[in-house]
């Protein structure tokens, strides 16, 4: 009888340990959920020319966030540059237009970029 009790206690402890491990994995500090803007960045062709933390063809998004920090019309300026295309702010390599990305999605992407400062 005592062996059965220990087996039951061992099973309960094992299940508790598994549950605790699952909670720790889900609630890891510093592991933020991916924002809608970042998801859209990954879904569209942004990664062809940009990365978050280093220059590819175009500037890193961290550099964009720094350059436009504190500018009152930064979000709309970037939405327009992405939608219509642009050249000159970062040199002579043109950024092609992206007219097929909705204004709502562009706003999400730009808000995320500007949060990277």
Secondary structure by P-SEA (a helix, b strand, c coil): caaaaaaaaaaaaaaaaaaaaaaaaaaccccccccaaaaaaaacccccccccccccccccaaaaaaaaccccaaaaaaaaaaacccccccccccccccccccaaaaaaaaaaaaacc
